[in-house]
Amino acid sequence: MIRNRLLIRCHRALALLLLACVPALTQAGPASKVYTPQVSYGEWELELRGGAQQWPGQSGDRAQQYVTDIGYGIAPRWFTELAVFYAKMPGNAARIEGYEWENVFQLTEIGEYWMDVGLFAEIAHDRLEKKNYVELGPMLQKEFGRALVNLNLLFTRGLASDREPGTEFEYAWQWKWRGNALFEPGLQGFGSFGRIGYLHAAENKLGPAFFGRAALGAGRTLKYDAALLFGTVNGSPDRTLRFQLEYEFF
């Protein structure tokens, strides 16, 4: 009973925290990912993710984005990560786009309640525009038999006094069918509803994906996923090809 009350209070506090946010980052790039509310205490992680987007007839056609990061399970329910973003436009060399300090907080025990819940929080620096942002949002996870569904609801706010007005609301989700750990089929999607108060389908892309995990022994694991996404509304790239590689070890 006491644990249920604490969980309810935690969820209320999370809701108030999200309402306090207000953002400036807009569309999800090809290096965006779906975060999960599960933390492995004492685990290190090296990650490379990226991809390319196709915008026929626009200057950003076939623009590429890559992210390298290193993370650590600093506490039983807290995973922290430092990331560097790179961008490459057609005909130009890749350059550093920005930096992020990402944090995953596991709020519930995995499988103990009807839904697994976590909190994602990050501070980002846009090197090109010389602006800083904070992003917060819940991470939700639910099992349906052999299927696993994840949903991120993210709210972004500029930190500087000259920030763009309004709060940006983005989302990311995935569904996968678990069976053979080396290859699990599924779907992924990313999008944005624009600023709070002026919500509309500013971007939406979704498509088939696959996921895999290979145990390398001695506490080492290689995880990977990839997806081919198709834009469904104006303002979305026609096609996005993305990938993600993770090397985890203790």
Sequence and secondary structure as in RCSB ss.txt:
>XXXX:A:sequence
MIRNRLLIRCHRALALLLLACVPALTQAGPASKVYTPQVSYGEWELELRGGAQQWPGQSGDRAQQYVTDIGYGIA
PRWFTELAVFYAKMPGNAARIEGYEWENVFQLTEIGEYWMDVGLFAEIAHDRLEKKNYVELGPMLQKEFGRALVN
LNLLFTRGLASDREPGTEFEYAWQWKWRGNALFEPGLQGFGSFGRIGYLHAAENKLGPAFFGRAALGAGRTLKYD
AALLFGTVNGSPDRTLRFQLEYEFF
>XXXX:A:secstr
 HHHHHHHHHHHHHHHHHHT      S  TT     S   TT EEEEEEEEEEE TTSTTTTEEEEEEEEEEEEE
TTEEEEEEEEEEE TTS  EEEEEEEEEEEE S TTTSSSEEEEEEEEEEETTTTEEEEEEEEEEEEEETTEEEE
EEEEEEEE STT  SS EEEEEEEEEE SSTT EEEEEEEEEEEETTS    EEEEEEEEEEEEEEETTEEEEEE
EEEEEE STTS SEEEEEEEEEEE 
